Amino acid sequence: MSVSNRKVAKKVFVGGLQPNETVDASNEANLLRHLDHPAIVKFYDSFVEDDFFYIITEYCEVLKTVALVLCLVII
């Protein structure tokens, strides 16, 4: 499997969040699903299991990660 086809999961503890904050995180994940640009990490899926929110994206190099963070700050 090439690096560009690898998927990774980010596991975020959400046990201490209020219900509306969990909804906000899900809404943001759905927004990411629609972004399609070579400089932005490809978003595949997200789900909640127990007290954790999982985000599945393509594996990325550092520069692409910086681009995603900048995009999220602008949004």
N, C-alpha and C positions, 0 to 999 in steps of 0.2 A: 504494500500500500504506500503510495507516495505521500509526502508530507502534505500536499495540497488536499488530499482526500481524507486525512485523519480528522476524526471528531474528538472533542474533549468535553468534559463535563465540569462545570463549576458548581460546587455545593455551598449553599449559603444558609446559615442558621437563621430561621425566621420565627423561632419559638417565642421570642419576646416582643414581636410586632403586634400592633393592634390589627383587627380584621381589615380596616380600610387601607392600612399600609400594605397588607398582603395583596389586596385587590390592585393597588397601585403598581406593585411589582409585576403582577400578571399582565396588566395593561401595557406596561413598558415592554415586556417580553413580546407581546403581540405586535407592538409597533416595530420592534426590531425584525420581526419575521418578514416585514414588507420592504426592508431596506435591501438594495441590490447595487453595490458599487465595489469596484476592485480594491479600494482602500479601506473597506469596512468588513470586518469579520462576518462571515456568513452564519446566520442564526438558524438553527434547525428545529429546536423544540425546547420546551420547559415543562416542568411538572413539580408538584409538591408531594412529598412523602414524609410522613411523620412531622417533625419540626424543621424540615429542610426544603429549600427551594432549589431545584436543579436547573441549570441552563446548559443546553447542548449547543456547541458552536464548532466551527471548523478550527483546527489547530492553526495558530498564527505566529508569525514572527513579531518581534518587538515593535517595528514601525507600524504595522497594521493595528496592533493593540492601541498604540498612541492615537491613531486616527479614530478608532472607535470611541475612545474616552473623550476626545475633542468633540465628536459628533454628539455624544450624549450630553455633554455640558451645554452645547448650543441649543439642543432640544429642551 
